[in-house]
Amino acid sequence: MVKYAEQTQQEFEGWDEFYARAVDEKLDFFKRNDRVFDVIYAQQFARPFLDYLCKLADMIRLLAKTRVGQSKLRHLLPHKRAMLYFVQPSTRTFLSFQNACHILGLTVSEIRGTSTSSEVKGESPEDTIRTFASYVNLIISRHPEAGFAEKTAWVLNQTSRPVPVLNGGSGPDQHPTQALLDIYSLEREFRTIGGLDGKKIAMVGDLKRGRTVRSLSYLMKNYRDVELVFVSPEIFRMKDDIKEFLKKHNIPFYETEDFESIMPEVDAIYMTRIQNEYSSDPTSKDETYPQFHMKKKHLSMIQTHCAILHPLPRRYEIEIGIDKDPRAAYWRQERCGMWIRAALIAHIFRVDQEIIDEFS
Ligand code: CP
């Protein structure tokens, strides 16, 4: 059955007008029957959904521990096919989505660069998108342009095959499924100390162009009494749109360039790298901003429960010697990505109840 958006395209004058609208005004466009369908913005997620998805991810990872459980999971969606359209470099988002699909039995195809697709012959993005949907039931995209995933959802909603679209990273704008895995990781790291509510989190590095910290900041509206500290060089400060959002939702935050001064106060440190790919000279890696790096000597300055996260890849922001410390959560964090993405796909294709029933 063809499922069109709950908010019809007639409500908007066209793509340009739709794209320019505030995110809050178009959230229903990405739903079907009051459930998540397309995942484009982190603002789409509310607390009950986040809690439910984390639980579902836990169930999937528990089932996947046994051969019988793995077989049950693989038999949930063998009739579905997914397309990974990743035309911006990726290791873990690509692999975790690919393996999330494998866990649930989906068949996966991929395009990893516009030079190997017919876009190189001049095919328009719209025709390219329609072509993907001719073959698959789910499109997962990573693209250097901020609005590409959203445009994919918009274009497909006008066709007879409006398949779900998942944004796997859209330029320097958003990375909503990374935010889901970050929430899942934080909730797991804080499981024995009351979860994410009430925690103080430092985000460090290139906050201006880091899409992961932007998407994660949006999700903070769902948690009680959280506080954010933005630690960055002056030129890479968090953009005003995020700061306005935090003010609107009464989420306290402050900015500093003094990383060491906040280390003893925070419950989590979310490190990020300098996003050179968005520089006028993307090959330039000269300035490394060492005062925003986490070094082994800092381990004695942070709290015993402080979780150190990083969306990865890392370059020099976290000294390798930190990896063995139990508070280094980034390797666990990247693995969380596979489970939460499997949970998301299970939800979208409505096989979540079958997973839940295994535990009742
Ligand atoms: N965190 C993240 O998006 O990593 P990749 O660029 O390797 O996908």
Residues whose N, C-alpha, C, O or C-beta is under 5 A from the ligand:
A	BS01	CP	P89 S90 T91 R92 T93 F94 P311 L312 P313
